[in-house]
Amino acid sequence: MSDCIFCKIVAGEIPARKMYEDDEVLAFWDIAPQAPVHFLVIPKKHIAAPVDVLEEDDKVIGKLIRIGAGLAAENGVADGFRVIFNNGRKAGQEVFHIHLHILGGREKPWRM
């Protein structure tokens, strides 16, 4: 989508502090972190929200979780991190390109 900020990051039109990238997935640090470790994992394919995931997307959505868990371990929070998908404005979704938040580096209570 031409007006999607995450699609622009995928296309290289907007810079991001990338952590991981392959043909299907991109992970980068959140620009407004809510925890000491806070990054996003997104599919390169534009999917607006969790409710828009199709059966054909199952593999890449699973990959987001696997990559996110691996990056959490690489960044020292394998012993405790949150995995969050927001769906819709009422849930706090601000960018309508599905993205997985990984937050770690402190114990509860969490602010988000």
Gaussian input, Z-matrix of N, CA and C with variables (Angstrom, degrees):
# hf/3-21g

backbone

0 1
 N
 C     1     B1
 C     2     B2     1     A1
 N     3     B3     2     A2     1     D1
 C     4     B4     3     A3     2     D2
 C     5     B5     4     A4     3     D3
 N     6     B6     5     A5     4     D4
 C     7     B7     6     A6     5     D5
 C     8     B8     7     A7     6     D6
 N     9     B9     8     A8     7     D7
 C    10    B10     9     A9     8     D8
 C    11    B11    10    A10     9     D9
 N    12    B12    11    A11    10    D10
 C    13    B13    12    A12    11    D11
 C    14    B14    13    A13    12    D12
 N    15    B15    14    A14    13    D13
 C    16    B16    15    A15    14    D14
 C    17    B17    16    A16    15    D15
 N    18    B18    17    A17    16    D16
 C    19    B19    18    A18    17    D17
 C    20    B20    19    A19    18    D18
 N    21    B21    20    A20    19    D19
 C    22    B22    21    A21    20    D20
 C    23    B23    22    A22    21    D21
 N    24    B24    23    A23    22    D22
 C    25    B25    24    A24    23    D23
 C    26    B26    25    A25    24    D24
 N    27    B27    26    A26    25    D25
 C    28    B28    27    A27    26    D26
 C    29    B29    28    A28    27    D27
 N    30    B30    29    A29    28    D28
 C    31    B31    30    A30    29    D29
 C    32    B32    31    A31    30    D30
 N    33    B33    32    A32    31    D31
 C    34    B34    33    A33    32    D32
 C    35    B35    34    A34    33    D33
 N    36    B36    35    A35    34    D34
 C    37    B37    36    A36    35    D35
 C    38    B38    37    A37    36    D36
 N    39    B39    38    A38    37    D37
 C    40    B40    39    A39    38    D38
 C    41    B41    40    A40    39    D39
 N    42    B42    41    A41    40    D40
 C    43    B43    42    A42    41    D41
 C    44    B44    43    A43    42    D42
 N    45    B45    44    A44    43    D43
 C    46    B46    45    A45    44    D44
 C    47    B47    46    A46    45    D45
 N    48    B48    47    A47    46    D46
 C    49    B49    48    A48    47    D47
 C    50    B50    49    A49    48    D48
 N    51    B51    50    A50    49    D49
 C    52    B52    51    A51    50    D50
 C    53    B53    52    A52    51    D51
 N    54    B54    53    A53    52    D52
 C    55    B55    54    A54    53    D53
 C    56    B56    55    A55    54    D54
 N    57    B57    56    A56    55    D55
 C    58    B58    57    A57    56    D56
 C    59    B59    58    A58    57    D57
 N    60    B60    59    A59    58    D58
 C    61    B61    60    A60    59    D59
 C    62    B62    61    A61    60    D60
 N    63    B63    62    A62    61    D61
 C    64    B64    63    A63    62    D62
 C    65    B65    64    A64    63    D63
 N    66    B66    65    A65    64    D64
 C    67    B67    66    A66    65    D65
 C    68    B68    67    A67    66    D66
 N    69    B69    68    A68    67    D67
 C    70    B70    69    A69    68    D68
 C    71    B71    70    A70    69    D69
 N    72    B72    71    A71    70    D70
 C    73    B73    72    A72    71    D71
 C    74    B74    73    A73    72    D72
 N    75    B75    74    A74    73    D73
 C    76    B76    75    A75    74    D74
 C    77    B77    76    A76    75    D75
 N    78    B78    77    A77    76    D76
 C    79    B79    78    A78    77    D77
 C    80    B80    79    A79    78    D78
 N    81    B81    80    A80    79    D79
 C    82    B82    81    A81    80    D80
 C    83    B83    82    A82    81    D81
 N    84    B84    83    A83    82    D82
 C    85    B85    84    A84    83    D83
 C    86    B86    85    A85    84    D84
 N    87    B87    86    A86    85    D85
 C    88    B88    87    A87    86    D86
 C    89    B89    88    A88    87    D87
 N    90    B90    89    A89    88    D88
 C    91    B91    90    A90    89    D89
 C    92    B92    91    A91    90    D90
 N    93    B93    92    A92    91    D91
 C    94    B94    93    A93    92    D92
 C    95    B95    94    A94    93    D93
 N    96    B96    95    A95    94    D94
 C    97    B97    96    A96    95    D95
 C    98    B98    97    A97    96    D96
 N    99    B99    98    A98    97    D97
 C   100   B100    99    A99    98    D98
 C   101   B101   100   A100    99    D99
 N   102   B102   101   A101   100   D100
 C   103   B103   102   A102   101   D101
 C   104   B104   103   A103   102   D102
 N   105   B105   104   A104   103   D103
 C   106   B106   105   A105   104   D104
 C   107   B107   106   A106   105   D105
 N   108   B108   107   A107   106   D106
 C   109   B109   108   A108   107   D107
 C   110   B110   109   A109   108   D108
 N   111   B111   110   A110   109   D109
 C   112   B112   111   A111   110   D110
 C   113   B113   112   A112   111   D111
 N   114   B114   113   A113   112   D112
 C   115   B115   114   A114   113   D113
 C   116   B116   115   A115   114   D114
 N   117   B117   116   A116   115   D115
 C   118   B118   117   A117   116   D116
 C   119   B119   118   A118   117   D117
 N   120   B120   119   A119   118   D118
 C   121   B121   120   A120   119   D119
 C   122   B122   121   A121   120   D120
 N   123   B123   122   A122   121   D121
 C   124   B124   123   A123   122   D122
 C   125   B125   124   A124   123   D123
 N   126   B126   125   A125   124   D124
 C   127   B127   126   A126   125   D125
 C   128   B128   127   A127   126   D126
 N   129   B129   128   A128   127   D127
 C   130   B130   129   A129   128   D128
 C   131   B131   130   A130   129   D129
 N   132   B132   131   A131   130   D130
 C   133   B133   132   A132   131   D131
 C   134   B134   133   A133   132   D132
 N   135   B135   134   A134   133   D133
 C   136   B136   135   A135   134   D134
 C   137   B137   136   A136   135   D135
 N   138   B138   137   A137   136   D136
 C   139   B139   138   A138   137   D137
 C   140   B140   139   A139   138   D138
 N   141   B141   140   A140   139   D139
 C   142   B142   141   A141   140   D140
 C   143   B143   142   A142   141   D141
 N   144   B144   143   A143   142   D142
 C   145   B145   144   A144   143   D143
 C   146   B146   145   A145   144   D144
 N   147   B147   146   A146   145   D145
 C   148   B148   147   A147   146   D146
 C   149   B149   148   A148   147   D147
 N   150   B150   149   A149   148   D148
 C   151   B151   150   A150   149   D149
 C   152   B152   151   A151   150   D150
 N   153   B153   152   A152   151   D151
 C   154   B154   153   A153   152   D152
 C   155   B155   154   A154   153   D153
 N   156   B156   155   A155   154   D154
 C   157   B157   156   A156   155   D155
 C   158   B158   157   A157   156   D156
 N   159   B159   158   A158   157   D157
 C   160   B160   159   A159   158   D158
 C   161   B161   160   A160   159   D159
 N   162   B162   161   A161   160   D160
 C   163   B163   162   A162   161   D161
 C   164   B164   163   A163   162   D162
 N   165   B165   164   A164   163   D163
 C   166   B166   165   A165   164   D164
 C   167   B167   166   A166   165   D165
 N   168   B168   167   A167   166   D166
 C   169   B169   168   A168   167   D167
 C   170   B170   169   A169   168   D168
 N   171   B171   170   A170   169   D169
 C   172   B172   171   A171   170   D170
 C   173   B173   172   A172   171   D171
 N   174   B174   173   A173   172   D172
 C   175   B175   174   A174   173   D173
 C   176   B176   175   A175   174   D174
 N   177   B177   176   A176   175   D175
 C   178   B178   177   A177   176   D176
 C   179   B179   178   A178   177   D177
 N   180   B180   179   A179   178   D178
 C   181   B181   180   A180   179   D179
 C   182   B182   181   A181   180   D180
 N   183   B183   182   A182   181   D181
 C   184   B184   183   A183   182   D182
 C   185   B185   184   A184   183   D183
 N   186   B186   185   A185   184   D184
 C   187   B187   186   A186   185   D185
 C   188   B188   187   A187   186   D186
 N   189   B189   188   A188   187   D187
 C   190   B190   189   A189   188   D188
 C   191   B191   190   A190   189   D189
 N   192   B192   191   A191   190   D190
 C   193   B193   192   A192   191   D191
 C   194   B194   193   A193   192   D192
 N   195   B195   194   A194   193   D193
 C   196   B196   195   A195   194   D194
 C   197   B197   196   A196   195   D195
 N   198   B198   197   A197   196   D196
 C   199   B199   198   A198   197   D197
 C   200   B200   199   A199   198   D198
 N   201   B201   200   A200   199   D199
 C   202   B202   201   A201   200   D200
 C   203   B203   202   A202   201   D201
 N   204   B204   203   A203   202   D202
 C   205   B205   204   A204   203   D203
 C   206   B206   205   A205   204   D204
 N   207   B207   206   A206   205   D205
 C   208   B208   207   A207   206   D206
 C   209   B209   208   A208   207   D207
 N   210   B210   209   A209   208   D208
 C   211   B211   210   A210   209   D209
 C   212   B212   211   A211   210   D210
 N   213   B213   212   A212   211   D211
 C   214   B214   213   A213   212   D212
 C   215   B215   214   A214   213   D213
 N   216   B216   215   A215   214   D214
 C   217   B217   216   A216   215   D215
 C   218   B218   217   A217   216   D216
 N   219   B219   218   A218   217   D217
 C   220   B220   219   A219   218   D218
 C   221   B221   220   A220   219   D219
 N   222   B222   221   A221   220   D220
 C   223   B223   222   A222   221   D221
 C   224   B224   223   A223   222   D222
 N   225   B225   224   A224   223   D223
 C   226   B226   225   A225   224   D224
 C   227   B227   226   A226   225   D225
 N   228   B228   227   A227   226   D226
 C   229   B229   228   A228   227   D227
 C   230   B230   229   A229   228   D228
 N   231   B231   230   A230   229   D229
 C   232   B232   231   A231   230   D230
 C   233   B233   232   A232   231   D231
 N   234   B234   233   A233   232   D232
 C   235   B235   234   A234   233   D233
 C   236   B236   235   A235   234   D234
 N   237   B237   236   A236   235   D235
 C   238   B238   237   A237   236   D236
 C   239   B239   238   A238   237   D237
 N   240   B240   239   A239   238   D238
 C   241   B241   240   A240   239   D239
 C   242   B242   241   A241   240   D240
 N   243   B243   242   A242   241   D241
 C   244   B244   243   A243   242   D242
 C   245   B245   244   A244   243   D243
 N   246   B246   245   A245   244   D244
 C   247   B247   246   A246   245   D245
 C   248   B248   247   A247   246   D246
 N   249   B249   248   A248   247   D247
 C   250   B250   249   A249   248   D248
 C   251   B251   250   A250   249   D249
 N   252   B252   251   A251   250   D250
 C   253   B253   252   A252   251   D251
 C   254   B254   253   A253   252   D252
 N   255   B255   254   A254   253   D253
 C   256   B256   255   A255   254   D254
 C   257   B257   256   A256   255   D255
 N   258   B258   257   A257   256   D256
 C   259   B259   258   A258   257   D257
 C   260   B260   259   A259   258   D258
 N   261   B261   260   A260   259   D259
 C   262   B262   261   A261   260   D260
 C   263   B263   262   A262   261   D261
 N   264   B264   263   A263   262   D262
 C   265   B265   264   A264   263   D263
 C   266   B266   265   A265   264   D264
 N   267   B267   266   A266   265   D265
 C   268   B268   267   A267   266   D266
 C   269   B269   268   A268   267   D267
 N   270   B270   269   A269   268   D268
 C   271   B271   270   A270   269   D269
 C   272   B272   271   A271   270   D270
 N   273   B273   272   A272   271   D271
 C   274   B274   273   A273   272   D272
 C   275   B275   274   A274   273   D273
 N   276   B276   275   A275   274   D274
 C   277   B277   276   A276   275   D275
 C   278   B278   277   A277   276   D276
 N   279   B279   278   A278   277   D277
 C   280   B280   279   A279   278   D278
 C   281   B281   280   A280   279   D279
 N   282   B282   281   A281   280   D280
 C   283   B283   282   A282   281   D281
 C   284   B284   283   A283   282   D282
 N   285   B285   284   A284   283   D283
 C   286   B286   285   A285   284   D284
 C   287   B287   286   A286   285   D285
 N   288   B288   287   A287   286   D286
 C   289   B289   288   A288   287   D287
 C   290   B290   289   A289   288   D288
 N   291   B291   290   A290   289   D289
 C   292   B292   291   A291   290   D290
 C   293   B293   292   A292   291   D291
 N   294   B294   293   A293   292   D292
 C   295   B295   294   A294   293   D293
 C   296   B296   295   A295   294   D294
 N   297   B297   296   A296   295   D295
 C   298   B298   297   A297   296   D296
 C   299   B299   298   A298   297   D297
 N   300   B300   299   A299   298   D298
 C   301   B301   300   A300   299   D299
 C   302   B302   301   A301   300   D300
 N   303   B303   302   A302   301   D301
 C   304   B304   303   A303   302   D302
 C   305   B305   304   A304   303   D303
 N   306   B306   305   A305   304   D304
 C   307   B307   306   A306   305   D305
 C   308   B308   307   A307   306   D306
 N   309   B309   308   A308   307   D307
 C   310   B310   309   A309   308   D308
 C   311   B311   310   A310   309   D309
 N   312   B312   311   A311   310   D310
 C   313   B313   312   A312   311   D311
 C   314   B314   313   A313   312   D312
 N   315   B315   314   A314   313   D313
 C   316   B316   315   A315   314   D314
 C   317   B317   316   A316   315   D315
 N   318   B318   317   A317   316   D316
 C   319   B319   318   A318   317   D317
 C   320   B320   319   A319   318   D318
 N   321   B321   320   A320   319   D319
 C   322   B322   321   A321   320   D320
 C   323   B323   322   A322   321   D321
 N   324   B324   323   A323   322   D322
 C   325   B325   324   A324   323   D323
 C   326   B326   325   A325   324   D324
 N   327   B327   326   A326   325   D325
 C   328   B328   327   A327   326   D326
 C   329   B329   328   A328   327   D327
 N   330   B330   329   A329   328   D328
 C   331   B331   330   A330   329   D329
 C   332   B332   331   A331   330   D330
 N   333   B333   332   A332   331   D331
 C   334   B334   333   A333   332   D332
 C   335   B335   334   A334   333   D333

   B1=1.4596
   B2=1.5212
   B3=1.2821
   B4=1.4628
   B5=1.5286
   B6=1.3245
   B7=1.4628
   B8=1.5299
   B9=1.3181
   B10=1.4599
   B11=1.5256
   B12=1.3341
   B13=1.4689
   B14=1.5313
   B15=1.3300
   B16=1.4625
   B17=1.5233
   B18=1.3181
   B19=1.4684
   B20=1.5341
   B21=1.3377
   B22=1.4725
   B23=1.5224
   B24=1.3172
   B25=1.4656
   B26=1.5307
   B27=1.3221
   B28=1.4690
   B29=1.5305
   B30=1.3392
   B31=1.4664
   B32=1.5335
   B33=1.3240
   B34=1.4603
   B35=1.5164
   B36=1.3285
   B37=1.4635
   B38=1.5286
   B39=1.3244
   B40=1.4569
   B41=1.5266
   B42=1.3354
   B43=1.4662
   B44=1.5308
   B45=1.3194
   B46=1.4589
   B47=1.5199
   B48=1.3055
   B49=1.4701
   B50=1.5254
   B51=1.3105
   B52=1.4670
   B53=1.5190
   B54=1.3344
   B55=1.4653
   B56=1.5122
   B57=1.3340
   B58=1.4589
   B59=1.5210
   B60=1.3314
   B61=1.4625
   B62=1.5166
   B63=1.3306
   B64=1.4562
   B65=1.5245
   B66=1.3132
   B67=1.4711
   B68=1.5285
   B69=1.3396
   B70=1.4642
   B71=1.5241
   B72=1.3275
   B73=1.4622
   B74=1.5270
   B75=1.3263
   B76=1.4632
   B77=1.5294
   B78=1.3340
   B79=1.4610
   B80=1.5179
   B81=1.3354
   B82=1.4605
   B83=1.5191
   B84=1.3316
   B85=1.4653
   B86=1.5191
   B87=1.3169
   B88=1.4653
   B89=1.5294
   B90=1.3271
   B91=1.4674
   B92=1.5260
   B93=1.3310
   B94=1.4713
   B95=1.5282
   B96=1.3367
   B97=1.4645
   B98=1.5284
   B99=1.3296
   B100=1.4579
   B101=1.5215
   B102=1.3388
   B103=1.4608
   B104=1.5195
   B105=1.3344
   B106=1.4661
   B107=1.5371
   B108=1.3090
   B109=1.4743
   B110=1.5188
   B111=1.3286
   B112=1.4675
   B113=1.5185
   B114=1.3198
   B115=1.4526
   B116=1.5187
   B117=1.3078
   B118=1.4590
   B119=1.5181
   B120=1.3170
   B121=1.4565
   B122=1.5195
   B123=1.3379
   B124=1.4670
   B125=1.5249
   B126=1.3263
   B127=1.4607
   B128=1.5313
   B129=1.3044
   B130=1.4646
   B131=1.5228
   B132=1.3155
   B133=1.4631
   B134=1.5228
   B135=1.3142
   B136=1.4592
   B137=1.5250
   B138=1.3223
   B139=1.4638
   B140=1.5199
   B141=1.3040
   B142=1.4658
   B143=1.5214
   B144=1.3253
   B145=1.4655
   B146=1.5218
   B147=1.3305
   B148=1.4634
   B149=1.5326
   B150=1.3269
   B151=1.4719
   B152=1.5255
   B153=1.3166
   B154=1.4673
   B155=1.5241
   B156=1.3287
   B157=1.4635
   B158=1.5266
   B159=1.3209
   B160=1.4560
   B161=1.5206
   B162=1.3173
   B163=1.4665
   B164=1.5259
   B165=1.3126
   B166=1.4706
   B167=1.5347
   B168=1.3416
   B169=1.4627
   B170=1.5275
   B171=1.3155
   B172=1.4634
   B173=1.5268
   B174=1.3197
   B175=1.4626
   B176=1.5346
   B177=1.3272
   B178=1.4697
   B179=1.5274
   B180=1.3207
   B181=1.4649
   B182=1.5284
   B183=1.3174
   B184=1.4583
   B185=1.5185
   B186=1.3277
   B187=1.4621
   B188=1.5272
   B189=1.3390
   B190=1.4656
   B191=1.5254
   B192=1.3237
   B193=1.4618
   B194=1.5251
   B195=1.3180
   B196=1.4679
   B197=1.5224
   B198=1.3315
   B199=1.4681
   B200=1.5253
   B201=1.3288
   B202=1.4558
   B203=1.5200
   B204=1.3304
   B205=1.4659
   B206=1.5301
   B207=1.3119
   B208=1.4586
   B209=1.5169
   B210=1.3188
   B211=1.4674
   B212=1.5263
   B213=1.3336
   B214=1.4621
   B215=1.5273
   B216=1.3130
   B217=1.4659
   B218=1.5193
   B219=1.3265
   B220=1.4671
   B221=1.5281
   B222=1.3289
   B223=1.4642
   B224=1.5257
   B225=1.3333
   B226=1.4544
   B227=1.5094
   B228=1.3430
   B229=1.4619
   B230=1.5359
   B231=1.3321
   B232=1.4622
   B233=1.5245
   B234=1.3328
   B235=1.4661
   B236=1.5234
   B237=1.3473
   B238=1.4585
   B239=1.5122
   B240=1.3210
   B241=1.4594
   B242=1.5219
   B243=1.3307
   B244=1.4704
   B245=1.5121
   B246=1.3240
   B247=1.4609
   B248=1.5260
   B249=1.3372
   B250=1.4633
   B251=1.5208
   B252=1.3275
   B253=1.4620
   B254=1.5203
   B255=1.3162
   B256=1.4626
   B257=1.5249
   B258=1.3211
   B259=1.4593
   B260=1.5243
   B261=1.3243
   B262=1.4606
   B263=1.5167
   B264=1.3129
   B265=1.4614
   B266=1.5251
   B267=1.3325
   B268=1.4692
   B269=1.5243
   B270=1.3209
   B271=1.4672
   B272=1.5215
   B273=1.3274
   B274=1.4573
   B275=1.5100
   B276=1.3368
   B277=1.4640
   B278=1.5245
   B279=1.3272
   B280=1.4587
   B281=1.5180
   B282=1.3231
   B283=1.4625
   B284=1.5160
   B285=1.3173
   B286=1.4535
   B287=1.5275
   B288=1.3255
   B289=1.4683
   B290=1.5185
   B291=1.3099
   B292=1.4558
   B293=1.5263
   B294=1.3165
   B295=1.4533
   B296=1.5213
   B297=1.3051
   B298=1.4460
   B299=1.5203
   B300=1.3270
   B301=1.4620
   B302=1.5231
   B303=1.3112
   B304=1.4611
   B305=1.5281
   B306=1.3296
   B307=1.4682
   B308=1.5158
   B309=1.3147
   B310=1.4516
   B311=1.5240
   B312=1.3167
   B313=1.4444
   B314=1.5182
   B315=1.3092
   B316=1.4639
   B317=1.5242
   B318=1.3218
   B319=1.4580
   B320=1.5129
   B321=1.3196
   B322=1.4574
   B323=1.5075
   B324=1.3051
   B325=1.4633
   B326=1.5292
   B327=1.3069
   B328=1.4569
   B329=1.5006
   B330=1.2868
   B331=1.4546
   B332=1.5131
   B333=1.2932
   B334=1.4672
   B335=1.4759
   A1=109.05
   A2=116.68
   A3=121.21
   A4=113.58
   A5=119.11
   A6=120.34
   A7=113.34
   A8=118.24
   A9=122.75
   A10=110.02
   A11=116.44
   A12=120.93
   A13=111.41
   A14=117.58
   A15=119.17
   A16=111.16
   A17=118.43
   A18=120.60
   A19=110.15
   A20=115.60
   A21=119.56
   A22=111.18
   A23=117.56
   A24=120.64
   A25=109.25
   A26=117.14
   A27=121.41
   A28=110.48
   A29=116.50
   A30=121.43
   A31=112.92
   A32=117.49
   A33=120.90
   A34=114.03
   A35=117.17
   A36=121.58
   A37=112.26
   A38=116.64
   A39=123.05
   A40=106.47
   A41=117.61
   A42=119.17
   A43=112.21
   A44=115.21
   A45=122.54
   A46=107.80
   A47=115.97
   A48=120.86
   A49=107.79
   A50=115.05
   A51=121.60
   A52=111.79
   A53=113.59
   A54=122.23
   A55=110.90
   A56=115.97
   A57=121.85
   A58=107.51
   A59=115.05
   A60=119.30
   A61=109.21
   A62=115.61
   A63=122.36
   A64=107.06
   A65=118.24
   A66=121.16
   A67=113.82
   A68=117.50
   A69=121.21
   A70=115.13
   A71=117.02
   A72=121.65
   A73=110.83
   A74=114.72
   A75=121.62
   A76=107.54
   A77=116.49
   A78=121.66
   A79=108.30
   A80=116.02
   A81=120.68
   A82=109.64
   A83=115.11
   A84=121.57
   A85=110.77
   A86=116.45
   A87=122.37
   A88=109.16
   A89=117.21
   A90=120.62
   A91=112.85
   A92=116.98
   A93=121.63
   A94=108.36
   A95=117.24
   A96=120.08
   A97=113.53
   A98=113.97
   A99=122.27
   A100=111.91
   A101=116.30
   A102=123.06
   A103=107.63
   A104=117.63
   A105=119.13
   A106=113.76
   A107=116.62
   A108=121.65
   A109=105.94
   A110=116.74
   A111=120.95
   A112=107.71
   A113=115.00
   A114=119.78
   A115=110.36
   A116=115.56
   A117=122.93
   A118=109.44
   A119=115.87
   A120=122.48
   A121=105.94
   A122=116.29
   A123=120.82
   A124=110.71
   A125=116.28
   A126=118.23
   A127=107.86
   A128=116.93
   A129=119.17
   A130=110.58
   A131=116.60
   A132=120.78
   A133=108.44
   A134=117.29
   A135=120.33
   A136=109.78
   A137=114.18
   A138=123.51
   A139=103.57
   A140=118.24
   A141=120.76
   A142=114.28
   A143=118.82
   A144=121.49
   A145=109.68
   A146=117.87
   A147=119.60
   A148=114.21
   A149=117.84
   A150=119.47
   A151=112.42
   A152=117.23
   A153=121.36
   A154=113.42
   A155=117.19
   A156=120.85
   A157=108.73
   A158=115.28
   A159=122.29
   A160=109.70
   A161=116.68
   A162=120.95
   A163=110.81
   A164=117.12
   A165=120.81
   A166=112.65
   A167=117.14
   A168=122.11
   A169=113.05
   A170=118.03
   A171=121.40
   A172=112.34
   A173=117.22
   A174=120.84
   A175=111.02
   A176=117.80
   A177=119.43
   A178=111.49
   A179=118.37
   A180=120.27
   A181=109.58
   A182=117.74
   A183=120.75
   A184=111.61
   A185=115.68
   A186=120.75
   A187=110.83
   A188=117.74
   A189=120.44
   A190=110.25
   A191=116.32
   A192=121.20
   A193=110.00
   A194=117.59
   A195=121.16
   A196=111.27
   A197=117.33
   A198=121.32
   A199=109.82
   A200=117.08
   A201=120.71
   A202=112.44
   A203=117.41
   A204=121.06
   A205=110.76
   A206=116.83
   A207=119.97
   A208=112.45
   A209=116.28
   A210=120.05
   A211=111.49
   A212=116.66
   A213=119.95
   A214=109.26
   A215=117.02
   A216=121.08
   A217=111.14
   A218=116.99
   A219=121.17
   A220=112.33
   A221=115.84
   A222=120.33
   A223=112.82
   A224=116.01
   A225=121.55
   A226=118.02
   A227=117.79
   A228=118.47
   A229=112.75
   A230=116.78
   A231=120.29
   A232=112.61
   A233=117.20
   A234=120.75
   A235=113.77
   A236=117.43
   A237=119.28
   A238=112.04
   A239=115.91
   A240=121.00
   A241=108.91
   A242=115.04
   A243=121.30
   A244=109.50
   A245=115.10
   A246=123.59
   A247=105.35
   A248=116.75
   A249=119.72
   A250=111.61
   A251=115.36
   A252=123.31
   A253=105.89
   A254=119.03
   A255=121.64
   A256=107.77
   A257=116.57
   A258=121.24
   A259=109.59
   A260=116.38
   A261=121.55
   A262=113.38
   A263=115.37
   A264=121.63
   A265=113.12
   A266=116.94
   A267=120.40
   A268=111.82
   A269=117.25
   A270=121.84
   A271=112.12
   A272=117.11
   A273=120.33
   A274=115.37
   A275=117.70
   A276=119.07
   A277=109.03
   A278=116.06
   A279=121.52
   A280=112.40
   A281=116.81
   A282=121.64
   A283=107.06
   A284=116.19
   A285=120.56
   A286=111.53
   A287=112.23
   A288=125.75
   A289=101.66
   A290=116.99
   A291=120.14
   A292=110.93
   A293=115.72
   A294=120.43
   A295=110.07
   A296=113.23
   A297=122.49
   A298=108.18
   A299=116.85
   A300=121.66
   A301=107.96
   A302=116.53
   A303=122.32
   A304=105.85
   A305=116.12
   A306=122.21
   A307=109.33
   A308=115.60
   A309=119.40
   A310=110.65
   A311=114.22
   A312=119.83
   A313=114.78
   A314=116.91
   A315=120.39
   A316=108.35
   A317=114.39
   A318=119.29
   A319=109.97
   A320=116.53
   A321=120.35
   A322=110.12
   A323=123.04
   A324=125.18
   A325=112.91
   A326=114.21
   A327=122.02
   A328=110.25
   A329=116.20
   A330=122.71
   A331=107.76
   A332=117.16
   A333=120.13
   A334=109.92
   D1=135.62
   D2=-173.51
   D3=-70.40
   D4=-25.87
   D5=-177.74
   D6=-101.84
   D7=6.92
   D8=-177.90
   D9=-87.37
   D10=122.38
   D11=-178.15
   D12=-62.14
   D13=-37.50
   D14=179.94
   D15=-71.53
   D16=-34.93
   D17=174.41
   D18=-63.43
   D19=-35.86
   D20=177.46
   D21=-69.16
   D22=-34.24
   D23=174.98
   D24=-66.18
   D25=-45.74
   D26=177.97
   D27=-57.28
   D28=-41.56
   D29=-178.03
   D30=-76.55
   D31=-7.71
   D32=-178.95
   D33=82.64
   D34=11.23
   D35=179.98
   D36=-80.62
   D37=-23.67
   D38=177.68
   D39=-126.91
   D40=132.24
   D41=-179.05
   D42=-73.07
   D43=153.93
   D44=174.86
   D45=-149.24
   D46=152.55
   D47=175.15
   D48=-83.76
   D49=87.83
   D50=-174.78
   D51=-72.00
   D52=143.84
   D53=176.63
   D54=-112.57
   D55=-31.46
   D56=-174.98
   D57=-156.78
   D58=145.38
   D59=175.08
   D60=-157.34
   D61=136.90
   D62=169.65
   D63=-142.24
   D64=-164.16
   D65=-176.08
   D66=-67.27
   D67=-23.73
   D68=-174.19
   D69=-113.54
   D70=-24.47
   D71=-167.22
   D72=-133.43
   D73=146.36
   D74=174.51
   D75=-134.72
   D76=136.06
   D77=174.76
   D78=-124.31
   D79=138.71
   D80=-179.15
   D81=-152.57
   D82=158.25
   D83=-179.62
   D84=-69.66
   D85=140.03
   D86=177.22
   D87=-68.67
   D88=138.94
   D89=-178.82
   D90=-79.84
   D91=-12.96
   D92=177.23
   D93=-132.76
   D94=69.46
   D95=-171.75
   D96=-62.17
   D97=140.93
   D98=178.15
   D99=-106.06
   D100=5.62
   D101=179.37
   D102=-157.40
   D103=163.50
   D104=178.79
   D105=-55.52
   D106=-36.68
   D107=172.78
   D108=-116.24
   D109=116.83
   D110=179.85
   D111=-149.25
   D112=111.01
   D113=177.81
   D114=-137.79
   D115=166.41
   D116=-178.67
   D117=-115.91
   D118=146.71
   D119=174.03
   D120=-125.85
   D121=124.73
   D122=-175.57
   D123=-129.50
   D124=152.23
   D125=168.95
   D126=-79.53
   D127=148.31
   D128=175.88
   D129=-71.57
   D130=-28.32
   D131=174.56
   D132=-70.54
   D133=134.55
   D134=178.53
   D135=-74.41
   D136=117.53
   D137=170.99
   D138=-129.17
   D139=122.18
   D140=-170.82
   D141=-65.71
   D142=-43.17
   D143=-173.10
   D144=-158.35
   D145=166.14
   D146=177.74
   D147=-53.09
   D148=-34.83
   D149=179.54
   D150=-69.16
   D151=-11.30
   D152=-179.53
   D153=-98.21
   D154=2.78
   D155=179.12
   D156=-69.43
   D157=129.15
   D158=177.38
   D159=-101.47
   D160=165.01
   D161=178.22
   D162=-55.59
   D163=-36.39
   D164=179.40
   D165=-66.43
   D166=-14.58
   D167=179.82
   D168=-94.49
   D169=-4.36
   D170=-174.88
   D171=-53.15
   D172=-45.30
   D173=-176.02
   D174=-63.04
   D175=-45.81
   D176=-177.47
   D177=-69.82
   D178=-32.34
   D179=178.37
   D180=-68.50
   D181=-40.17
   D182=173.77
   D183=-62.08
   D184=-37.36
   D185=179.27
   D186=-65.01
   D187=-36.56
   D188=177.09
   D189=-56.66
   D190=-44.72
   D191=-178.09
   D192=-67.10
   D193=-45.00
   D194=-179.54
   D195=-62.60
   D196=-46.20
   D197=179.36
   D198=-64.68
   D199=-43.06
   D200=178.90
   D201=-59.63
   D202=-43.73
   D203=179.01
   D204=-64.62
   D205=-40.34
   D206=178.16
   D207=-64.60
   D208=-42.33
   D209=178.21
   D210=-68.06
   D211=-34.10
   D212=175.58
   D213=-60.66
   D214=-44.87
   D215=178.09
   D216=-61.99
   D217=-44.57
   D218=179.35
   D219=-61.93
   D220=-24.72
   D221=-178.31
   D222=-104.74
   D223=20.05
   D224=169.20
   D225=79.69
   D226=16.85
   D227=-178.38
   D228=-122.58
   D229=25.81
   D230=-179.32
   D231=-60.11
   D232=-25.17
   D233=-177.61
   D234=-81.30
   D235=-4.50
   D236=177.94
   D237=177.10
   D238=111.69
   D239=176.30
   D240=-152.11
   D241=156.48
   D242=176.81
   D243=-97.17
   D244=147.10
   D245=176.46
   D246=-122.12
   D247=115.74
   D248=-172.99
   D249=-131.12
   D250=129.18
   D251=165.69
   D252=-113.19
   D253=125.85
   D254=172.81
   D255=-97.24
   D256=143.28
   D257=179.33
   D258=-128.07
   D259=105.18
   D260=177.26
   D261=89.84
   D262=159.16
   D263=-178.74
   D264=-58.07
   D265=-39.99
   D266=-178.90
   D267=-61.92
   D268=-23.47
   D269=178.57
   D270=-95.79
   D271=-1.04
   D272=178.30
   D273=99.37
   D274=7.07
   D275=177.74
   D276=-70.14
   D277=122.29
   D278=-179.46
   D279=-106.56
   D280=-31.83
   D281=177.54
   D282=-111.34
   D283=123.60
   D284=-175.56
   D285=-92.58
   D286=63.40
   D287=169.80
   D288=-143.15
   D289=116.13
   D290=-173.42
   D291=-48.69
   D292=134.85
   D293=179.24
   D294=-150.35
   D295=143.30
   D296=-179.97
   D297=-100.65
   D298=124.17
   D299=173.88
   D300=-90.34
   D301=134.22
   D302=168.60
   D303=-116.65
   D304=122.15
   D305=-179.75
   D306=-127.37
   D307=132.95
   D308=178.91
   D309=-160.27
   D310=-179.26
   D311=176.86
   D312=101.34
   D313=4.33
   D314=173.10
   D315=-157.96
   D316=159.95
   D317=179.47
   D318=-87.81
   D319=165.78
   D320=178.04
   D321=-56.83
   D322=157.74
   D323=7.05
   D324=-81.32
   D325=146.21
   D326=179.53
   D327=-95.20
   D328=144.91
   D329=174.80
   D330=-113.28
   D331=118.99
   D332=175.69
   D333=-168.84

